């Protein structure tokens, strides 16, 4: 039924304005049957950040910004769902239009700007489903007009710790002016010190909540050295590599739309984000797991992320072009790859190609 609905609705959604199509798809999640999804093969089980995942395929932040339908999304077969980005106060984001499909390239440009209904509304929804199970992460960010952005993250840690499976500290969106400055070593050191301190303060009532950091793919390797060093110093639980890119590969066919300001996601960012993933993996030295994001639109690209160093992966833009069937395709492909390698789980594949990838020429 879900597959039929997906095939039927995809042409309609593609004919709409991208943001209108997104909102319609999110509302349609309420129609997902309330049945328990088919259990995933045991080979797909993953334990990371102290959490148990039924499979390694997650829905990236940005689809369900306000925690409207995490349980419906989990029923579609995702191993975990990340909601947000949430800011303390509601904000409208940047002026429309602000989402653009690059159809010929399988890409998307967005300059949404952390549009969301604020912490209080999302908290009420997550509290209402607190006993529903499943891994639901909360991606947190700062309000555009905040005078103390680090304090925004601290407030959100304190607010959501009891209902979040994990936190993603988003310091890498290109659509909030100055936000990426928080990736600089001194600023990140201060931010993570305050975030981890807040997490520890609420631990007695909320339990342990993993903290992950999401980075941009546009960093220099020197900057990456600093970021991983700071992350290891503060013993963060993991990193997500990567957010959207502000670069525009010369190979893009949709040159007119490519001039739009914002972050580019989807197939065009795959090579860059995968290279940054491998570079992060070798620097992390197994101190924490990584989530690979950026350009996953097939089982082959998901497996490539895993071999580059990802313990888990996330998809979003690939769903725009491939539909929800992409999730089951990736699962089947990973299971087949595990069996071809005569392995019991995907753990042995994680990072298998990372060293080789870091020796290649830099992606154009």
DOVEXKE-421976 format. One record per residue: x negated, y, z of N, C-alpha, C in turn; residue in three letters. Coordinates in steps of 0.02 Angstrom, whole numbers. Layout:
BEGIN
    n_x    n_y    n_z   ca_x   ca_y   ca_z    c_x    c_y    c_z residu
      X      Y      Z      X      Y      Z      X      Y      Z    ala
...
% end
This chain:
BEGIN
    n_x    n_y    n_z   ca_x   ca_y   ca_z    c_x    c_y    c_z residu
    -41    -60      0      0      0      0    -43     63      0    unk
    -95     64     43   -138    122     47   -175    133    -19    unk
   -200     78    -49   -234     83   -112   -189    108   -167    unk
   -126     85   -168    -78    108   -218    -65    182   -210    unk
    -54    204   -148    -41    275   -135   -102    317   -155    unk
   -161    291   -142   -222    327   -160   -227    337   -235    unk
   -216    283   -273   -221    287   -346   -167    333   -375    unk
   -109    333   -343    -53    374   -367    -65    448   -352    unk
    -93    463   -295    -98    532   -273   -161    567   -298    unk
   -213    530   -314   -276    562   -332   -270    610   -392    unk
   -237    590   -448   -230    637   -504   -193    701   -484    unk
   -142    693   -441   -105    751   -418   -149    797   -377    unk
   -187    769   -331   -229    810   -288   -284    845   -328    unk
   -311    811   -378   -364    840   -419   -337    898   -461    unk
   -271    899   -474   -242    952   -514   -229   1015   -472    unk
   -232   1008   -407   -218   1065   -362   -281   1103   -347    unk
   -273   1164   -321   -329   1201   -292   -362   1156   -240    unk
   -429   1154   -238   -464   1108   -192   -442   1114   -119    unk
   -433   1175    -95   -414   1182    -24   -342   1162    -13    unk
   -298   1177    -61   -229   1155    -56   -225   1078    -57    unk
   -265   1048   -101   -266    975   -106   -290    944    -41    unk
   -339    976    -10   -364    951     54   -311    952    108    unk
   -275   1007    113   -224   1013    164   -167    963    152    unk
   -149    953     88    -97    904     72   -120    833     90    unk
   -182    817     75   -209    751     92   -209    740    167    unk
   -227    792    205   -229    785    278   -159    774    306    unk
   -110    810    280    -42    801    302    -16    731    284    unk
    -39    706    226    -17    639    204    -43    584    249    unk
    -94    599    289   -121    549    335    -68    524    383    unk
    -17    566    395     37    545    440     78    487    411    unk
     71    475    345    107    422    312     70    356    314    unk
      7    357    337    -31    295    340      3    247    388    unk
     17    185    366     52    137    410     16    127    476    unk
     55    123    530     26    113    596     15     39    608    unk
    -30     11    569    -47    -59    577   -121    -64    590    unk
   -140   -117    625   -210   -127    641   -247   -146    576    unk
   -301   -111    559   -337   -128    498   -369   -197    503    unk
   -383   -226    446   -416   -291    444   -484   -285    477    unk
   -501   -333    518   -565   -331    554   -623   -333    505    unk
   -674   -294    519   -733   -293    476   -776   -355    488    unk
   -814   -377    438   -860   -433    447   -909   -418    504    unk
   -928   -468    541   -974   -456    598  -1041   -427    577    unk
  -1061   -439    514  -1125   -413    491  -1127   -336    491    unk
  -1067   -305    489  -1064   -233    484  -1066   -198    552    unk
  -1061   -235    606  -1061   -204    672  -1127   -168    685    unk
  -1122   -110    716  -1181    -70    731  -1175    -43    802    unk
  -1231    -45    838  -1233    -12    903  -1284     45    899    unk
  -1261    105    912  -1306    163    908  -1282    216    957    unk
  -1328    254    986  -1312    307   1034  -1274    280   1094    unk
  -1280    215   1108  -1242    185   1162  -1170    170   1145    unk
  -1152    176   1081  -1083    164   1058  -1081    104   1011    unk
  -1022     72   1010  -1012     14    965   -969     36    906    unk
   -995     25    845   -960     43    784   -940    -21    747    unk
   -877    -28    726   -857    -88    690   -889    -93    621    unk
   -907    -36    593   -944    -34    530   -980     33    527    unk
  -1029     41    482  -1070    101    483  -1045    159    442    unk
   -983    155    416   -958    206    371   -915    256    409    unk
   -938    318    413   -901    370    448   -874    423    401    unk
   -823    458    424   -798    516    389   -832    577    417    unk
   -865    615    374   -903    673    396   -857    728    420    unk
   -886    773    460   -849    832    483   -829    874    422    unk
   -774    910    430   -750    954    377   -684    933    348    unk
   -669    867    351   -604    845    325   -550    859    377    unk
   -559    834    437   -510    845    490   -540    895    541    unk
   -536    959    524   -568   1010    565   -536   1017    634    unk
   -471   1002    639   -434   1017    700   -408    955    736    unk
   -437    897    723   -417    835    756   -343    820    745    unk
   -319    831    685   -249    820    669   -233    746    659    unk
   -280    708    630   -264    639    611   -322    590    619    unk
   -360    593    674   -416    546    679   -396    473    680    unk
   -340    457    712   -320    387    716   -295    360    649    unk
   -259    401    612   -239    381    544   -299    370    501    unk
   -351    412    508   -411    404    469   -449    340    488    unk
   -451    325    552   -482    263    573   -447    202    544    unk
   -381    207    537   -343    151    509   -357    141    435    unk
   -387    190    403   -406    182    332   -469    141    324    unk
   -501    124    379   -559     80    375   -625    110    394    unk
   -625    174    414   -687    205    435   -710    174    502    unk
   -775    169    510   -803    145    573   -803    199    626    unk
   -801    261    604   -797    318    651   -776    380    611    unk
   -750    429    648   -726    491    618   -755    549    658    unk
   -779    600    623   -805    659    656   -759    718    640    unk
   -731    748    692   -685    804    681   -724    870    690    unk
   -696    924    664   -728    989    669   -753   1012    602    unk
   -789   1066    602   -822   1099    657   -771   1140    698    unk
   -776   1131    765   -735   1168    812   -776   1226    841    unk
   -745   1284    846   -775   1341    881   -733   1357    943    unk
   -761   1392    992   -721   1405   1052   -655   1440   1038    unk
   -658   1493    997   -598   1530    980   -576   1516    909    unk
   -512   1519    893   -490   1509    824   -522   1560    778    unk
   -535   1540    716   -557   1589    667   -535   1568    598    unk
   -523   1619    556   -494   1607    490   -545   1584    439    unk
   -608   1596    451   -658   1579    401   -665   1633    349    unk
   -698   1617    295   -711   1666    242   -651   1674    196    unk
   -649   1728    158   -593   1740    112   -587   1686     58    unk
   -526   1673     37   -514   1625    -17   -520   1661    -84    unk
   -537   1625   -139   -552   1553   -141   -622   1539   -112    unk
   -629   1480    -82   -692   1465    -48   -713   1391    -55    unk
   -676   1354    -97   -695   1285   -112   -691   1276   -188    unk
   -743   1246   -217   -747   1240   -290   -772   1170   -309    unk
   -735   1136   -351   -757   1070   -375   -803   1079   -436    unk
   -858   1043   -436   -901   1038   -494   -889    970   -525    unk
   -835    965   -562   -810    900   -586   -862    861   -625    unk
   -896    895   -671   -945    860   -713  -1005    835   -674    unk
  -1016    863   -616  -1074    845   -575  -1057    802   -516    unk
   -992    791   -503   -972    754   -443   -990    792   -380    unk
   -988    858   -383  -1007    899   -326   -951    945   -303    unk
   -962    976   -245   -916   1025   -217   -958   1081   -186    unk
   -936   1143   -197   -965   1200   -162   -912   1227   -115    unk
   -932   1239    -52   -885   1270     -5   -919   1326     33    unk
   -881   1376     48   -903   1430     93   -847   1444    143    unk
   -822   1390    174   -764   1395    218   -777   1439    279    unk
   -835   1430    311   -851   1473    367   -820   1453    433    unk
   -820   1388    448   -795   1363    512   -723   1386    525    unk
   -680   1381    475   -609   1395    487   -580   1339    529    unk
   -549   1356    585   -519   1306    629   -474   1340    679    unk
   -433   1300    713   -384   1326    760   -411   1336    830    unk
   -475   1325    841   -504   1337    906   -503   1277    952    unk
   -540   1283   1007   -551   1227   1052   -488   1203   1087    unk
   -446   1249   1109   -388   1229   1150   -341   1183   1111    unk
   -328   1199   1047   -282   1159   1007   -311   1090    993    unk
   -375   1087    977   -406   1022    963   -411    980   1026    unk
   -425   1012   1082   -430    975   1145   -363    942   1162    unk
   -308    977   1153   -243    949   1168   -230    886   1127    unk
   -248    888   1063   -237    830   1020   -282    771   1039    unk
   -345    785   1054   -390    731   1074   -371    702   1142    unk
   -349    744   1187   -328    719   1252   -267    673   1246    unk
   -223    688   1198   -162    649   1188   -178    580   1160    unk
   -236    572   1127   -253    506   1099   -313    476   1137    unk
   -324    497   1198   -383    478   1236   -389    402   1246    unk
   -333    366   1249   -335    294   1261   -326    253   1197    unk
   -332    286   1140   -319    252   1077   -377    210   1053    unk
   -437    222   1079   -495    185   1056   -524    214    993    unk
   -577    183    969   -610    207    909   -661    261    925    unk
   -709    268    881   -762    318    891   -743    382    855    unk
   -731    435    893   -713    500    866   -762    552    893    unk
   -807    575    849   -855    626    869   -827    696    860    unk
   -857    744    895   -836    813    891   -895    856    869    unk
   -886    887    810   -937    931    782   -924   1002    808    unk
   -974   1032    839   -964   1097    872  -1008   1151    841    unk
   -980   1213    841  -1016   1270    814   -999   1333    851    unk
  -1030   1387    830  -1020   1452    862   -973   1495    822    unk
   -935   1536    857   -894   1585    822   -938   1636    786    unk
   -913   1658    729   -950   1705    686   -970   1768    724    unk
   -926   1794    766   -938   1858    800   -964   1849    871    unk
   -986   1789    888  -1010   1777    956  -1073   1816    970    unk
  -1078   1843   1031  -1138   1879   1052  -1190   1833   1084    unk
  -1169   1772   1102  -1214   1722   1131  -1194   1655   1102    unk
  -1223   1638   1046  -1202   1577   1011  -1219   1514   1050    unk
  -1275   1514   1085  -1292   1455   1125  -1239   1443   1178    unk
  -1211   1496   1207  -1159   1489   1257  -1096   1459   1228    unk
  -1082   1472   1164  -1025   1440   1131  -1032   1365   1131    unk
  -1092   1340   1115  -1103   1268   1115  -1096   1239   1185    unk
  -1123   1274   1234  -1117   1251   1304  -1044   1245   1324    unk
  -1004   1296   1308   -933   1295   1326   -897   1236   1293    unk
   -915   1222   1232   -883   1166   1197   -904   1098   1225    unk
   -966   1092   1246   -987   1030   1279   -946   1020   1343    unk
   -939   1072   1382   -900   1068   1444   -827   1053   1430    unk
   -800   1080   1376   -729   1073   1360   -713   1003   1336    unk
   -755    975   1292   -737    913   1257   -771    850   1283    unk
   -814    855   1332   -854    797   1352   -812    737   1371    unk
   -754    748   1401   -713    692   1424   -676    657   1368    unk
   -670    690   1309   -630    661   1255   -670    648   1191    unk
   -734    666   1190   -776    656   1131   -817    592   1138    unk
   -819    552   1085   -863    494   1085   -936    516   1081    unk
   -948    570   1043  -1014    600   1039  -1005    672   1016    unk
  -1058    712   1023  -1058    780    998  -1108    787    941    unk
  -1090    828    892  -1137    849    841  -1147    924    848    unk
  -1208    944    863  -1225   1014    868  -1242   1039    798    unk
  -1195   1076    769  -1202   1099    700  -1238   1165    698    unk
  -1301   1164    679  -1341   1225    672  -1362   1235    600    unk
  -1327   1202    554  -1352   1198    485  -1302   1219    432    unk
  -1243   1242    451  -1196   1266    400  -1224   1331    370    unk
  -1223   1337    303  -1247   1399    273  -1195   1454    269    unk
  -1135   1441    295  -1078   1486    283  -1061   1531    342    unk
  -1099   1526    397  -1094   1573    453  -1160   1611    455    unk
  -1160   1676    440  -1223   1714    437  -1266   1705    499    unk
  -1329   1687    487  -1377   1681    542  -1375   1616    579    unk
  -1327   1572    565  -1322   1510    604  -1384   1466    595    unk
  -1409   1462    534  -1467   1419    521  -1530   1443    558    unk
  -1529   1504    582  -1586   1528    623  -1593   1486    686    unk
  -1539   1454    707  -1542   1412    768  -1583   1349    756    unk
  -1602   1335    694  -1646   1279    679  -1720   1296    692    unk
  -1735   1361    700  -1804   1380    714  -1824   1356    783    unk
  -1887   1336    789  -1910   1298    848  -1892   1331    914    unk
  -1906   1395    922  -1894   1428    987  -1819   1431   1002    unk
  -1779   1449    952  -1707   1453    962  -1677   1385    976    unk
  -1699   1334    938  -1673   1266    948  -1693   1239   1016    unk
  -1753   1254   1037  -1777   1231   1103  -1732   1258   1158    unk
  -1716   1323   1154  -1671   1353   1204  -1601   1323   1200    unk
  -1575   1316   1138  -1508   1290   1129  -1501   1219   1157    unk
  -1548   1175   1138  -1543   1105   1160  -1553   1099   1235    unk
  -1596   1141   1263  -1604   1139   1336  -1538   1155   1371    unk
  -1502   1205   1346  -1439   1224   1376  -1384   1172   1362    unk
  -1384   1145   1302  -1334   1094   1285  -1343   1031   1326    unk
  -1404   1007   1331  -1417    946   1369  -1402    957   1443    unk
  -1420   1017   1468  -1404   1033   1538  -1329   1031   1550    unk
  -1291   1059   1503  -1217   1058   1509  -1191    987   1508    unk
  -1218    947   1463  -1197    876   1459  -1209    840   1525    unk
  -1266    853   1555  -1283    820   1618  -1239    845   1675    unk
  -1221    909   1674  -1178    936   1727  -1110    904   1727    unk
  -1083    889   1668  -1016    860   1665  -1016    784   1664    unk
  -1075    754   1664  -1080    681   1661  -1042    646   1718    unk
  -1044    671   1781  -1009    636   1835   -934    627   1822    unk
   -902    675   1789   -830    669   1776   -814    645   1705    unk
   -860    654   1659   -846    637   1589   -884    576   1564    unk
   -934    554   1602   -975    498   1579  -1027    522   1530    unk
  -1070    477   1507  -1123    496   1460  -1094    510   1390    unk
  -1110    567   1361  -1086    584   1295  -1147    598   1251    unk
  -1159    557   1200  -1218    568   1157  -1215    636   1123    unk
  -1273    666   1115  -1280    730   1081  -1325    721   1020    unk
  -1299    739    961  -1335    735    898  -1344    805    870    unk
  -1395    814    829  -1408    878    797  -1403    868    721    unk
  -1365    912    688  -1357    908    615  -1399    962    583    unk
  -1442    941    535  -1489    988    505  -1475    998    431    unk
  -1505   1050    403  -1498   1067    332  -1548   1026    291    unk
  -1534   1017    226  -1582    984    183  -1634   1032    154    unk
  -1627   1097    169  -1668   1148    138  -1728   1168    180    unk
  -1743   1130    232  -1798   1146    276  -1865   1131    243    unk
  -1916   1168    264  -1984   1149    245  -2006   1091    290    unk
  -2056   1054    269  -2078    998    310  -2109   1022    375    unk
  -2138   1081    374  -2163   1111    436  -2106   1125    485    unk
  -2051   1152    458  -1992   1164    501  -1965   1098    527    unk
  -1964   1048    484  -1939    982    505  -1982    954    561    unk
  -2048    962    556  -2093    941    610  -2071    971    676    unk
  -2058   1037    674  -2038   1072    736  -1971   1047    762    unk
  -1923   1038    717  -1856   1017    738  -1857    948    770    unk
  -1891    901    737  -1894    834    765  -1932    834    831    unk
  -1984    875    835  -2021    880    897  -1978    906    954    unk
  -1938    958    941  -1894    985    992  -1840    935   1010    unk
  -1813    901    960  -1762    850    973  -1789    794   1017    unk
  -1849    773   1003  -1880    720   1045  -1895    745   1115    unk
  -1917    807   1120  -1932    836   1185  -1871    835   1230    unk
  -1813    852   1202  -1752    855   1242  -1713    790   1242    unk
  -1742    740   1211  -1713    672   1211  -1641    672   1185    unk
  -1630    706   1129  -1565    702   1098  -1553    630   1077    unk
  -1490    613   1067  -1472    543   1053  -1476    525    979    unk
  -1480    576    936  -1485    562    865  -1483    625    824    unk
  -1492    617    758  -1489    673    712  -1447    653    651    unk
  -1415    703    621  -1377    692    560  -1412    730    504    unk
  -1428    694    451  -1466    721    394  -1427    705    330    unk
  -1393    752    297  -1399    823    310  -1334    859    294    unk
  -1335    924    307  -1279    967    289  -1284    984    214    unk
  -1246   1033    191  -1246   1053    121  -1310   1093    105    unk
  -1324   1100     40  -1383   1137     19  -1363   1204    -13    unk
  -1406   1254     -4  -1395   1318    -37  -1433   1320   -103    unk
  -1471   1268   -118  -1506   1265   -182  -1458   1242   -237    unk
  -1477   1252   -299  -1438   1230   -357  -1484   1195   -406    unk
  -1482   1127   -407  -1526   1091   -453  -1517   1114   -525    unk
  -1571   1117   -562  -1568   1138   -632  -1527   1091   -675    unk
  -1517   1030   -651  -1480    980   -690  -1405    990   -688    unk
  -1380   1036   -647  -1307   1046   -642  -1277   1064   -709    unk
  -1222   1032   -725  -1188   1045   -788  -1136   1101   -781    unk
  -1108   1107   -722  -1057   1158   -709  -1092   1224   -689    unk
  -1127   1254   -736  -1169   1311   -720  -1128   1372   -697    unk
  -1070   1382   -724  -1029   1439   -705  -1008   1434   -632    unk
   -980   1377   -612   -959   1367   -543  -1019   1364   -496    unk
  -1076   1342   -522  -1135   1336   -479  -1159   1403   -453    unk
  -1136   1457   -485  -1155   1524   -461  -1117   1545   -399    unk
  -1064   1508   -382  -1027   1525   -321  -1071   1517   -259    unk
  -1064   1564   -213  -1101   1559   -150  -1072   1504   -107    unk
  -1114   1473    -66  -1091   1421    -20  -1136   1361    -21    unk
  -1117   1310     16  -1155   1249     21  -1133   1198    -31    unk
  -1180   1169    -65  -1167   1118   -116  -1171   1049    -85    unk
  -1120   1008    -97  -1118    939    -72  -1102    892   -130    unk
  -1099    828   -114  -1084    779   -165  -1146    753   -200    unk
  -1135    723   -259  -1189    690   -295  -1251    733   -306    unk
  -1244    799   -320  -1305    838   -333  -1353    845   -274    unk
  -1328    833   -213  -1372    840   -154  -1402    773   -132    unk
  -1385    719   -167  -1406    653   -145  -1482    647   -138    unk
  -1518    664   -191  -1591    653   -190  -1625    695   -136    unk
  -1605    758   -130  -1636    802    -80  -1620    779     -9    unk
  -1557    764      3  -1537    744     71  -1568    676     90    unk
  -1576    632     41  -1606    566     55  -1681    574     69    unk
  -1713    619     33  -1784    632     47  -1792    660    118    unk
  -1750    707    137  -1754    735    204  -1739    683    257    unk
  -1694    637    241  -1679    582    287  -1740    539    298    unk
  -1774    521    245  -1835    479    252  -1889    517    290    unk
  -1897    581    275  -1947    621    311  -1931    625    385    unk
  -1867    631    402  -1847    633    472  -1859    566    505    unk
  -1844    512    470  -1853    445    497  -1925    432    518    unk
  -1972    449    474  -2042    435    491  -2066    479    549    unk
  -2038    538    556  -2057    582    611  -2024    562    677    unk
  -1964    535    673  -1929    515    735  -1960    454    767    unk
  -1994    413    728  -2029    354    754  -1985    311    799    unk
  -1924    300    777  -1876    257    812  -1856    281    881    unk
  -1867    345    895  -1847    371    960  -1771    381    965    unk
  -1739    390    907  -1666    395    905  -1642    377    835    unk
  -1579    354    829  -1551    336    764  -1531    398    724    unk
  -1523    388    658  -1504    441    613  -1439    423    577    unk
  -1400    474    561  -1343    467    518  -1359    500    452    unk
  -1351    463    397  -1366    489    331  -1304    515    296    unk
  -1307    576    271  -1251    608    237  -1276    644    175    unk
  -1235    647    123  -1252    686     65  -1254    646      1    unk
  -1200    650    -38  -1200    619   -104  -1184    546   -106    unk
  -1156    518    -53  -1138    447    -54  -1072    439    -92    unk
  -1076    406   -150  -1015    394   -190  -1012    323   -217    unk
  -1050    278   -186  -1050    208   -207  -1084    166   -153    unk
  -1078    101   -159  -1114     58   -112  -1189     65   -121    unk
  -1211     75   -183  -1282     81   -197  -1312    143   -162    unk
  -1276    199   -165  -1303    259   -132  -1300    253    -57    unk
  -1250    218    -30  -1247    207     42  -1306    163     65    unk
  -1320    111     27  -1376     66     44  -1442    104     39    unk
  -1448    148    -11  -1508    188    -17  -1519    232     44    unk
  -1465    260     71  -1470    299    133  -1495    256    191    unk
  -1467    197    196  -1488    152    250  -1562    135    244    unk
  -1584    119    184  -1654    102    173  -1700    162    183    unk
  -1671    223    176  -1711    283    189  -1715    300    263    unk
  -1675    266    305  -1681    277    376  -1616    285    414    unk
  -1559    280    381  -1495    291    414  -1470    227    448    unk
  -1453    233    511  -1420    178    547  -1345    178    531    unk
  -1319    239    522  -1249    250    503  -1248    299    444    unk
  -1193    299    407  -1185    348    353  -1117    381    358    unk
  -1111    439    326  -1047    475    324  -1032    495    252    unk
   -968    495    236   -946    516    169   -894    571    176    unk
   -888    611    123   -834    660    119   -823    678     45    unk
   -870    713     14   -860    735    -55   -849    676   -102    unk
   -881    620    -88   -871    561   -130   -799    538   -133    unk
   -762    550    -78   -692    532    -76   -650    574   -124    unk
   -673    635   -137   -636    679   -183   -632    647   -252    unk
   -686    615   -273   -690    587   -340   -676    512   -342    unk
   -688    477   -289   -681    404   -289   -619    380   -250    unk
   -592    421   -206   -534    400   -167   -554    357   -108    unk
   -504    337    -69   -516    299     -8   -543    229    -22    unk
   -534    205    -83   -562    139   -100   -638    138    -95    unk
   -669    196    -94   -742    200    -86   -765    167    -22    unk
   -724    172     31   -744    144     96   -751     68     93    unk
   -701     35     65   -705    -38     60   -759    -60     11    unk
   -770    -20    -41   -823    -37    -89   -892    -36    -55    unk
   -903     15    -14   -967     20     21   -976    -38     70    unk
   -923    -54    106   -928   -111    153   -947   -175    116    unk
   -912   -189     62   -925   -250     23   -997   -251     -2    unk
  -1020   -193    -26  -1087   -189    -53  -1140   -201      0    unk
  -1128   -174     61  -1177   -184    115  -1178   -257    136    unk
  -1120   -287    143  -1117   -358    161  -1155   -400    110    unk
  -1145   -386     46  -1179   -424     -7  -1254   -414     -3    unk
  -1276   -352     12  -1347   -338     18  -1378   -375     77    unk
  -1341   -378    132  -1365   -414    191  -1375   -488    174    unk
  -1326   -516    140  -1329   -588    123  -1385   -602     73    unk
  -1394   -556     26  -1449   -565    -23  -1516   -566     12    unk
  -1522   -526     65  -1585   -523    102  -1590   -574    157    unk
  -1540   -618    162  -1540   -672    212  -1547   -642    283    unk
  -1508   -589    295  -1510   -557    361  -1444   -568    396    unk
  -1443   -556    462  -1382   -562    502  -1347   -496    510    unk
  -1382   -441    500  -1352   -374    508  -1391   -326    465    unk
  -1367   -264    462  -1400   -215    420  -1461   -183    454    unk
  -1472   -199    518  -1526   -167    556  -1594   -175    522    unk
  -1605   -233    491  -1670   -246    459  -1680   -203    397    unk
  -1626   -175    369  -1632   -133    310  -1648    -61    327    unk
  -1635    -40    388  -1641     30    407  -1714     53    401    unk
  -1725    102    358  -1791    130    349  -1839     89    308    unk
  -1815     36    276  -1860     -9    239  -1897     27    183    unk
  -1866     79    154  -1897    115     98  -1922    185    118    unk
  -1918    202    181  -1932    271    202  -2003    293    184    unk
  -2052    252    199  -2121    272    185  -2133    282    110    unk
  -2105    238     70  -2113    245     -3  -2079    308    -28    unk
  -2020    324     -1  -1984    384    -23  -2024    447     -8    unk
  -2056    449     51  -2093    509     69  -2156    518     27    unk
  -2176    466     -9  -2235    471    -52  -2217    493   -124    unk
  -2153    497   -139  -2132    516   -205  -2136    592   -216    unk
  -2132    613   -279  -2130    685   -294  -2067    715   -263    unk
  -2072    779   -245  -2015    812   -214  -1957    817   -264    unk
  -1895    804   -242  -1838    807   -288  -1832    876   -320    unk
  -1819    877   -384  -1812    941   -420  -1747    974   -401    unk
% end
